Amino acid sequence: MIATYVLAPLSLILGTLSGYFNLKGKPTLRIFTKGLASLLFVAIALITLYLKGITLYGILVLGALILGMVGDLYLCMNKDIVKKEKAGPLFFIGGSCFFGGHVLFGVVYLVSVPFKLYLIPCLFVIPALLAVALVVGKKKINLGKLTPFAFAYGFILNLMLVVTINAFIHNYNNPFGVLSLVAGILFVISDSSLLFKEFSHLKGNPILIYVVLVTYYIAQCLFAISILYY
């Protein structure tokens, strides 16, 4: 139990350090710290799964975290290691892993917590906001050929947020509901910041780099710890 609360801050510190090395143009150190930070949130999931016992929820969350770790490393290699003309496959693999991880998180909560049907309209909020952002800020946000993927990703991200809200509604008085909701909100903040960091006039903004990393690693650690309270 204590190990989870030691590893979580370490994961956050290492993840934040990867942003520092990114800004300093040190790709090897960036990948090393990012990979280790991701490995730690997977380790937290393994520890909590051991303490709680094997559950479907725990196994699926572990799978989603592993996909996030793999996706992160591929996207780092795509950006920092290989030449630009050879980066396409790595970007596709990394993006697919992240997409798959979000899908799995959505499935986790759909099969683990009864879904309240009145939340269905909320599933389209993020795609709608993305559409508005692209129209209003068309000179400042440019997704190019990735626009269809961005909408699909936005829907899956929206699904993950809504199912964590649903989990909180059912479990508002225990740690599982709170951890799930906070993790879901932080993931949306992280991915929204990533959108602006990569595809807007704020590309490479240092503040956004740290916002993406801090919210992402806290969210992943919270999902890993939630296994203990499910």
Disulfide bonds with the S-S distance in Angstrom:
none
